[in-house]
């Protein structure tokens, strides 16, 4: 019983993310635009450059759906079929790296 109590106590501890800086290879670009205006302009630029949005994960939207407000937070995944052909011709294993992911906060 004591073991179970200790296990429950450990599992109840708060979780913290230790990596407070971007991952290696991440490029951070600061923008002087409101979040929603930037998303609109980015979406237009993606389409204008013949890229496709293949995924859109909106943490802000999800939080809003449960009555919670958080600052703008979204992951957009973009790709182009021509990239897929070139990438897979070079290495089938490289497919795990697609699509390009943009984390917008």
Secondary structure as the mmCIF struct_conf table of DSSP 4:
data_model
#
loop_
_struct_conf.conf_type_id
_struct_conf.id
_struct_conf.beg_label_comp_id
_struct_conf.beg_label_asym_id
_struct_conf.beg_label_seq_id
_struct_conf.end_label_comp_id
_struct_conf.end_label_asym_id
_struct_conf.end_label_seq_id
HELX_RH_AL_P HELX_RH_AL_P1 UNK A 2 UNK A 11
TURN_TY1_P TURN_TY1_P1 UNK A 12 UNK A 12
BEND BEND1 UNK A 13 UNK A 13
HELX_LH_PP_P HELX_LH_PP_P1 UNK A 14 UNK A 15
BEND BEND2 UNK A 21 UNK A 21
HELX_LH_PP_P HELX_LH_PP_P2 UNK A 22 UNK A 23
TURN_TY1_P TURN_TY1_P2 UNK A 24 UNK A 25
BEND BEND3 UNK A 32 UNK A 33
HELX_RH_AL_P HELX_RH_AL_P2 UNK A 35 UNK A 48
TURN_TY1_P TURN_TY1_P3 UNK A 49 UNK A 50
STRN STRN1 UNK A 52 UNK A 58
HELX_RH_AL_P HELX_RH_AL_P3 UNK A 59 UNK A 65
TURN_TY1_P TURN_TY1_P4 UNK A 66 UNK A 67
STRN STRN2 UNK A 74 UNK A 79
HELX_RH_AL_P HELX_RH_AL_P4 UNK A 81 UNK A 90
HELX_RH_3T_P HELX_RH_3T_P1 UNK A 92 UNK A 97
BEND BEND4 UNK A 99 UNK A 99
STRN STRN3 UNK A 100 UNK A 104
#
